Amino acid sequence: MIKFNIGHYTEFKLPKNLDIPEKLKETLQAVWDRQYRDLYERGGKSDVEEAFAEVMTAFGMPNDPISHQRYVYMAYGIALATKPTIKHYFPEEHKADIVEGIVSCWLKNSCEIPETWADTLFPNINKIGKYQATDEAYNIFYGLLQTLNTKTAYNAILDILYDAITGDAISGFAAAQRDMFNWWLIEVIPAAYCLKLPSTLYSGKWEFPPLSQCA
């Protein structure tokens, strides 16, 4: 089992109070034990996007109401971790708050959400803005709304994971990417499977050394 020298998630330890299927545990452990070239790991040969797909297959497709809710909880937990990035650059902007309200209503009351909401709220989602970090953060909130639709939930999750873990939406430290991946594996996934938000939201304020100093 691989252990890491830097980061907040250095050992493969799943929450004891959250019960997930054995097959999912085995997949998480197998994915944990690889090194990824996409995450700036020296000697990394694995493709992180393939790992995303492998894990989500073990997690289960959103084909029934409970499985669908699990997708939304996963997307919601990741989106909440990106919210400080948006608030840092655009403190007066409230689209993230609006999305939170919509998603909270959907989870609590099964509110019907029009499929056009994502495009209505984010009409310029494909245009490049002033900051890459906020572009990616807005993409994640846009994707969160798309997870409310079973037809788009799977692809939306894959897009969210790519922006969150390989991009700057949560943290601008390149050396944090592997740690964010680990957070997703051992915090976000077990919580989402149990229809919960992660107990800890990843913080972009956590400091990391430059990649050149990382073994």
Salt bridges, closest charged atoms under 4 A:
GLU11 OE1 - LYS3 NZ 3.72
GLU11 OE1 - LYS13 NZ 3.92
GLU41 OE1 - ARG178 NH1 3.07
ASP47 OD2 - ARG37 NH2 3.71
GLU54 OE1 - ARG34 NH1 2.88
ASP97 OD1 - LYS83 NZ 2.59
ASP97 OD2 - LYS87 NZ 2.97
ASP97 OD2 - HIS94 ND1 3.06
GLU100 OE2 - LYS83 NZ 2.44
GLU115 OE2 - LYS151 NZ 3.53
